[in-house]
């Protein structure tokens, strides 16, 4: 397996290519199965992770953790849709829309003439979090967006990158979540069978 940056969860089995990996790791800061949340109430832990992932300019930068968590769940709703789930509701998209309304981007010309957009960062939104909008935008344009999905298991919703040829991957881990879902469906079918 490829060596992943330190800010990516150790148990990541289906990592996305950069820069989608940043978005995937951001969504996976909450691990439902383990009950952990890197963007929880410990602001020091949250700022350190966001800085390491390149989403804060410094570990001292102020961040509204409630807004960051809402943004994470807004993006997760998009990934649920990519995985075959329902379209996100207006409530689920509210944090993403709020960030987009507060963000401004400036074009930069690199030494090789390559054009790039950078978040401005002085309009009430951390520029690093606004970077997530650019990652989504670029992935939607280059066709890689629909491969980043959230696990279909309602108790998991872990973000994973679908590398399957047919783009039909459904679970973050077939051995764990896939088996859970298959067993649930089997129990449900058995429960509906009429006994003689």
Long-range contacts (C-beta under 8 A, 24 or more apart in sequence): 5-52, 5-53, 6-52, 7-49, 7-52, 7-53, 13-160, 13-172, 13-173, 14-160, 14-161, 14-162, 14-163, 14-169, 14-172, 15-161, 16-144, 16-147, 16-148, 16-161, 17-144, 17-161, 19-135, 19-138, 20-135, 20-139, 20-144, 20-148, 20-161, 22-53, 22-54, 22-55, 22-131, 22-132, 22-135, 23-75, 23-132, 23-135, 23-136, 23-139, 23-148, 23-159, 24-148, 24-159, 24-160, 24-161, 25-53, 26-53, 26-55, 26-72, 26-75, 26-132, 27-72, 27-75, 27-76, 27-79, 27-150, 27-159, 28-158, 28-159, 29-72, 30-69, 30-72, 31-158, 32-155, 32-156, 32-157, 32-158, 33-155, 33-156, 37-69, 39-65, 39-68, 39-69, 39-72, 40-65, 41-65, 50-126, 50-128, 50-129, 54-128, 54-131, 55-126, 55-128, 55-129, 55-131, 55-132, 56-126, 56-128, 57-121, 57-126, 57-127, 57-128, 61-126, 62-126, 63-126, 63-129, 67-95, 67-98, 67-99, 68-129, 70-94, 70-95, 71-95, 71-96, 71-99, 71-129, 71-132, 75-132, 75-136, 76-150, 76-157, 76-159, 78-136, 79-148, 79-149, 79-150, 79-159, 80-149, 80-150, 80-157, 82-145, 82-146, 82-147, 82-148, 82-149, 82-150, 83-149, 83-150, 83-151, 83-152, 83-170, 84-152, 84-170, 85-150, 85-152, 96-133, 99-125, 99-129, 99-130, 99-132, 99-133, 100-133, 102-130, 103-130, 103-133, 105-130, 105-134, 151-177, 152-177, 152-181, 153-177, 153-180, 153-181, 155-180
